[in-house]
Amino acid sequence: MTSKAEALDLESQLANLLLQVRASDNRVLWHQIGIVAHDTANALRSKDGEDIHTALGKTALPNTLTALLALALHEGSIPDDYYTTPTLELLRVGANLCMNHDTNRNALLEAGFPQAVTSLLEGYAEIVESPADSRPLALTIPHLKVIRNAVGVLLNACMGFDPIKFRLLSVEAVLTILKLANSIYPPGSWQYHTLKPESGADALTESWTLRSGISNWAWRAVTELRDVSDESLLKMRPEILPVLTPTLAAFTPSSTELTPVDLIKPDSELYYTLVRADFDALEETCSLVESLSLDVEDIRYSLARGYRNPAEHDGVLCLQSILNFIETGGYPPSWSACTTLGEAELLQLQKSFTICKAALVKSVVEVAGEDTNEEQLWDDSNGEAPGGEFVKTMVRWIKDFVSSAPAVGSDSLPRDDLVICASLSLGNLARREKHAVILLSSPHNMATVLVSPQLLGPSVDIKLKHGVLGLLKHMAQSSPLAAVHDHLLQANAVRHISMSGIWDEKADNMAEIVQLSAIGVVKHMCGANVENVFTLVLPEDDNSPTGLARIMALTRRSESVPIRSEGTRVLVNVVRRLWNDASVATKADSDKKQKKKHAAIRLMLTQEVANALALLVTRSGKYPLLINEGLVALSLLSTQRAGAPLVLKALEVSSASTETSPMAVSPTSSDALSSPSVVTPSSSTRGQLHLPETATDMLVAVLRNVDNPANFQVEVRVNVCSLLLQLEKQDLGAGLATVKRRVQPVLEQVVEDLKDVGSEGMEATLAAAAREVMKGWSGI
């Protein structure tokens, strides 16, 4: 054990040698520097006994190390072979000096030592070709040791110490470290490439041990560097992508078969070490690519640009490599060949491998979800492959799954992760109507595929349905007259969704977002075509509930405001489409269709439907659009003699007994693929605004249009009058008198406020509508 006095003497010797070598640089002095540095590093290896770390940190040692490290390069970027030994020992001193010692870390930082070490690694990184060769970078063992210790210095220096992390991140040390580490140790390369002979089997073992160790320390250093309090420092440039993605090739079948060199025996400790090193690099790579794709906008843009432009990443096809790995990546032969890899460990590796693929699936989906990436991933230049190669690949993944999947109910469907990736990616690209039409048209013809039992059957995993229904929802959002709706109608999408089980009670605990997507599909489809309404509303037989019955049951039992709100909006579209089609029906309509319309209308004339629509009005104070939808639907119901009493009763249904919040979900956010946001009144709002208890209260609030959560357009106020007029036309007796008593004073005020408006414009229309209501009520 070295005493403090002995350690301080070693420091003095190094300081003296620095002066000498500055005066007269020669190999004898460097040999002596190596010896003294070696002894100093060994003295710092132990923390037992006297605190020599603190003692040495207070000396000039940090500055001495920085100066000697620079001189060892002799104006080069890396040390010559002779100077690798003293360089190595100087690095050992620095690494040991700052181990678990923040004061010394700060002293080294002020001396510029971590920066000097980073420059040394940059010098080695300059040797790496771009794009990097799959062969391991040719370096001798002494140089590998220098690199390993340099990485070790940075790892020790930055561990839990933000000031050094900030400095290293500012000079892009992560890129330097990974570029060098992945070139020194390309995962899997040890199976196919020999190294330059040095001194037989022992040198081979030492070289691969050093290389795999460098990879391990490099990833540990990167992990540590990314763990900083100020996340704004973590924005990495796209240049890191061609450094990362080649790792995936070791786990992806190559078009060029390589012949194993068989120099490392499967039963050796080294073989096991390299198998583990390969997978550790893969795991870290996938995690980092996922993180960067989620967090860094430039990374997402760059991945998309590089798909069709290899020059983006110096010829490395980064996104294509990711797609290849997701589709064809598999367990390497080395796993089964390694005799020291136990069964439990093998199963864990296989499980982790699946997680790696899932991470890259997220990455692809994020890239496809970036609005500006649409131009890069959707290519209209190839008439034989509409949408381009990326779209073609995504479509193929879905179709291959459906064509190869066993019968419905099987517990082992093939590669559902590909469908999840493809459906979510296409869902983001299909937000444009023309893209949706292309996907549903020849040659893709995706409509029947997307609603197939293999994708929407009751036993299909919810994660699979999430992607497929999200894609269908974005397609169905096209305008009602778009060809999209013809394709989905022909594929009987409403029926398949209704029978998918997604609205059943057993799906409630884990499927709210997916349930919303399914509701969104049928909502838009029912708004586009009455045939879809028939499918949703009319029963096929007496044994199974209709799709609409399933939605209504879901809205009754759900505590989710978005589910209740969007489920009720399905009713709105059903009523509007049924009543509008019925009003324009001609003799040309077949008797069969007429019977379906009348049957569907009868089924909609229930108190439950009227109550649900009235509650939509009551609870949507911040969203005039939703209130207007409810008003229109209630007015249409009131046109039927049997419907008007239902509506009148519904206007007085209290929301307090059925709704925990009087506010509805935003109609805009509910159309998004992600989970909708729920808008609830703030505590201050609750104290200031009147929150209606019944739909009648909301009618009054809309007509008054003061102190409301939102300003109601004149059109909405006119529709309130239209509803009142429609109710007045029916023989409702004294029931309507209650509504009259509450609403009439507000109508009178509206007429008074608008008495000076002209005869044109919406305000004139509102004034006329209000007077018309009052005129009709004069006899009540």
PyMOL commands that set and color helices and strands:
alter all, ss='L'
color gray80, all
select helices_A, chain A and resi 4-23+27-43+52-57+61-72+81-97+102-111+113-125+141-158+162-170+173-184+189-191+201-225+231-234+238-251+269-295+297-308+310-313+318-328+333-337+343-369+371-377+388-404+416-429+433-440+447-450+453-456+462-476+483-490+493-498+505-507+512-528+530-537+547-557+561-583+591-604+607-618+624-638+643-650+655-657+669-671+683-688+695-704+714-729+735-753+762-777
alter helices_A, ss='H'
color red, helices_A
deselect
rebuild
show_as cartoon
